[in-house]
């Protein structure tokens, strides 16, 4: 996007930093994050490290006055999240912008759904199914570095539910499988249910038990005599109202639109691309689900 110029690339290894900087025509490469935070030419940072570093690096960047786009998850536990909340409680109106990479809400599919439900008269029932695919239990995402797949990936869907309802969650329940072998885990095979203040009920079925020949992500929304069916960010079908759906040959999960919205918020001010309370709620739902499936 033309909204950005890449000033620096930071990576743990100099070779990787240099190669990436050359590829994207950055001004310089570094292995020192503090060098970037001290660089007055840097307005914003994009944090794409492993999950256990997200909150700490986000907080460091915010304290240095940088706008922050951090890949999900924003944090991997409540203590990390609370430190970010505390920063904004004390920072005042001039605090930098924070955007967690919940890109799905920026996709054409989510935006079209929002257009169709924003004037609804009643609560919704939202069913989301994620055929997530199998990842070995010793892979980093499944370890303390990643925080697990519920915190590390399912938070995307908790954000979508928050976006669609625009409502505070009031109750979270979750149930996981009891594996019979060491191949599968309860931590990426569960069903979570959320009740929202507006009366809506949302469920996420997240599983590694399926097959990659089946679509990864599907959602159904039932509201005011309508049914909205989204299939893998390739199609949206609408039943019960005269309204056009969407179809695309490839998935569009909103990554480009997310970058555009982040730039717009920085340049024009006004509302953030995602309100802070919604970013926080998505993570707090994830932490509550994690506690339930650990019971």
Secondary structure, DSSP 8 states (H G I E B T S, - for coil): -TT----EEE-SSHHHHHHHHHHTT-SEEES-HHHHHT-TT--EEEE-S-GGGHHHHHHHHHHTT-EEEE-S-S-SSHHHHHHHHHHHHHH-TT---EEE--GGGGSHHHHHHHHHHTT-SS--EEEEEEE-----TTSGGGSTTTT-HIIIIIHHHHHHHHHHH-S-EEEEEEEE---SSSSS-GGGEEEEEEEETTS-EEEEEEESSS-TTS-SEEEEEEETTEEEEEETTTEEEEESSS---EE-SS---SHHHHHHHHHHHHHH-SS-SS-HHHHHHHHHHHHHHHHHHT-
